């Protein structure tokens, strides 16, 4: 089973999105599609 959590919003400039833990980060819808289809 695949679970997807998506966050959208604005972060303060001094915050780094890499400080937020995630198993996988993607930047585009295409990358998300590839990740979901790969089954990894």
C-alpha positions, -999 to +999 in steps of 0.1 A: +000+000+000+013+035-009+007+064+015+013+099+002+015+130+024+017+163+006+026+196+022+020+229+006+026+263+020+052+290+026+082+287+048+102+315+062+134+322+044+155+312+074+138+277+075+153+250+053+129+224+039+157+198+043+153+201+081+119+184+078+123+146+077+108+126+048+115+092+033+114+108-002+112+143-014+102+153-050+101+187-066+078+180-096+047+161-104+067+141-129+092+130-101+062+121-079+047+100-107+079+082-113+084+075-076+049+061-073+052+039-104+087+026-094+073+008-064+104+014-043 
